[in-house]
């Protein structure tokens, strides 16, 4: 459980929400694409540093939308916040 303010989305609120997240490695999900991308990066055929040559553990599905009141009594709803199911993408 974290406060809404701690989520870093710009809302000021002392309300707490359940924030589930994904973590872990995805070595078993490496595909031909990942191997080829890694090879091309190592041979400097692709120079973009932000490209990752391996799958990432990310949400595949999310919990229900989260609603809360901010510090100014305004009502907000945030979707796709808390991970319900994780997988390698």
Secondary structure, 3 states (H helix, E strand, C coil): CEECHHHCCCCCCCCEECCCCCCCCCHHHCCHHHHHHHHHHHCCCCCCCCCCCCCCEEEEEECCCEEEECCCCCEEEECCCCEEEEEEC
